[in-house]
């Protein structure tokens, strides 16, 4: 599993997950809308996803 942080606008970031090499990048959702927030919060979400995966 790979996790990346991408820019989603001015001062906003999104977290994307790639579950397998043949699947496209998928945006992490918060309810029915894509999660968007600061880079610091995105880093925390990325760490939590990678921690839960192991």
Buried (B, 14 or more C-beta within 10 A) or exposed (E): EEBEBEEBEEEEBBBBBBEEEEEEEEBBEEEEEEBBBEEEEBEEBBEEBEEEEE
